[in-house]
Amino acid sequence: MTAPRPLILGHSHAGSLFDAADEARLDSEHLSFWLVRGAFHDEADRVVIGAPLLEAIERASMIVSAVGGGACRVLALLGVVRPFDFVAPDEASRPVVDDVEFVPFAAVREAVMSQERVALAILRAIAERTRVPVVHVLPPRPTRRWDGAEALALTRLTASLLGISATPEHDSPQTHARTLKLWQVMVDVHRDHCAALGVPVASPPGSAFDAEGFLLDAFARDPMHGNARYGRAVLAGLGLVAAEEAPLA
């Protein structure tokens, strides 16, 4: 039986999958929405697939999606300017914290959905267009640490896009905790969207995270993105590459 030749596509989170596929010499095609112009067009109420993406879809025997995934960081940084918190449905009641605005969970989820709207519309358009298997890779969790040149550069870039100034407060336990909570809301939105489309979701094994749920440094390229090791864990879970060998004791 011939192995599928996957099309791996998406935004920045697809980078870890591209790197892992290259290292493993996986026969696959890669399409980054940041590098390929005209892959899709956002027409307000819908997303239209462009020629480069359409042609790649038609060549593929399997599609691995890594679309979206930036909402948690964007909203977490906004929380530095206007501190807020929220209580998720699975959380117990929390004490009110001074100088923090509590936002209804429904409003937080709506904000996440708004940030992820185009990415999830792309996934819908792909799933409705193709008959080959489609799997969606959930965005990686954020890391606990934000030090280092890459982390600072990412924070400043994101802050500049939001029109705010990067300050030391962006690298704080409060910001990290807020980002992780928002990540959970974001992946729940992704899961619900995929369930409605009949698209299965994939994530790496729990060994990539610490006890509190943050991405371990060994699997991180920067505070919000996985590295090739992370990507390999995902692709191995899909049966596309061999799993990483366990280190010798």
Residue pairs with C-beta under 8 A, 6 or more apart in sequence:
3 27
4 61
4 62
4 132
4 133
4 240
5 27
5 28
5 29
5 59
5 60
5 61
5 62
6 26
6 28
6 29
6 60
6 61
6 62
6 63
6 64
6 240
7 28
7 29
7 30
7 31
7 56
7 57
7 59
7 60
7 62
7 63
7 64
8 14
8 17
8 18
8 21
8 28
8 29
8 30
8 31
8 64
8 66
9 30
9 31
9 32
9 33
9 53
9 56
9 63
9 64
9 65
9 66
9 67
9 126
10 17
10 32
10 33
10 65
10 66
10 67
10 68
10 137
11 32
11 33
11 34
11 66
11 67
11 68
11 69
11 70
11 119
12 34
12 69
12 70
12 225
13 66
13 68
13 69
13 137
13 139
13 140
13 225
13 226
14 30
14 32
14 66
14 67
15 32
15 221
15 225
15 231
16 140
16 221
16 225
16 226
16 227
16 228
16 230
16 231
16 234
17 64
17 66
17 137
17 231
17 234
17 235
18 30
18 32
18 231
19 227
19 228
19 231
20 26
20 228
20 229
20 230
20 231
20 232
20 234
20 235
20 241
21 28
21 30
21 231
21 235
21 240
21 241
23 228
23 232
24 232
24 235
24 241
24 242
26 235
26 240
26 241
28 240
29 56
29 59
29 60
31 39
31 52
31 53
31 56
33 39
33 40
33 67
33 122
36 52
36 53
37 52
38 50
38 51
38 52
39 49
39 50
39 52
39 53
40 47
40 48
40 49
40 50
40 53
40 122
40 125
41 47
41 48
41 50
42 118
42 121
46 121
46 125
47 118
47 121
47 122
47 124
47 125
48 125
49 57
49 122
49 125
49 126
49 129
53 126
54 129
57 63
57 126
57 129
57 130
60 130
60 132
61 132
62 132
62 133
62 134
62 135
63 126
63 130
63 132
63 133
63 134
63 135
64 135
64 137
64 202
64 235
64 238
64 240
65 123
65 126
65 134
65 135
65 136
65 137
65 199
66 136
66 137
66 139
67 119
67 120
67 122
67 123
67 136
68 116
68 118
68 119
68 120
68 123
68 139
68 190
69 116
69 119
69 138
69 139
69 140
69 186
69 224
70 115
70 139
70 224
71 111
71 112
71 115
71 116
71 182
71 186
72 112
72 139
72 142
72 179
72 180
72 182
72 183
72 185
72 186
73 142
73 158
73 179
73 223
73 224
74 115
74 158
74 161
74 162
75 108
75 111
75 112
75 115
75 182
76 175
76 178
76 179
76 182
77 155
77 158
77 159
77 162
77 164
77 170
77 175
78 162
78 164
79 175
79 178
80 164
80 167
80 169
80 170
80 175
81 164
82 101
83 99
83 100
83 101
83 174
84 100
84 101
84 102
84 103
84 178
85 94
85 97
85 100
85 101
85 102
85 103
85 178
86 102
86 103
86 104
86 105
86 107
86 108
86 181
87 93
87 94
87 102
87 105
88 105
88 181
88 184
88 185
89 105
96 102
108 182
108 185
109 185
109 188
109 189
112 182
112 185
112 186
112 189
113 120
113 189
116 186
116 189
116 190
120 189
120 190
120 193
123 134
123 136
123 193
123 194
123 197
123 199
124 193
124 197
126 134
127 134
127 197
127 198
127 199
128 197
134 199
135 199
135 200
135 201
135 202
135 238
136 190
136 194
136 199
136 200
136 201
136 202
137 201
137 202
137 203
137 234
138 187
138 190
138 191
138 201
138 202
138 203
139 183
139 186
139 187
139 190
140 204
140 208
140 215
140 219
140 220
140 224
140 225
140 226
140 230
141 180
141 183
141 209
141 213
141 214
141 215
142 176
142 179
142 180
142 183
142 214
142 215
142 223
142 224
143 214
143 215
143 216
143 217
143 220
143 222
143 223
143 224
144 176
144 210
144 212
144 214
144 215
145 151
145 217
145 223
146 152
146 155
146 170
146 171
146 175
146 176
146 223
147 171
148 222
150 221
150 222
150 223
151 171
151 222
151 223
152 166
154 222
154 223
154 224
155 166
155 170
155 171
155 223
156 166
159 165
159 166
159 170
160 166
169 175
176 214
180 212
180 213
180 214
190 201
191 201
194 200
194 201
202 234
202 237
202 238
203 234
203 237
204 219
204 226
204 230
204 233
204 234
204 237
205 233
205 237
207 233
208 215
208 216
208 219
208 226
208 230
208 233
209 215
209 216
210 216
215 226
215 230
218 229
219 226
219 227
219 229
219 230
219 233
220 226
220 227
220 230
221 227
221 230
226 234
229 244
232 241
232 243
232 244
233 243
233 244
235 241
236 242
236 243
236 244
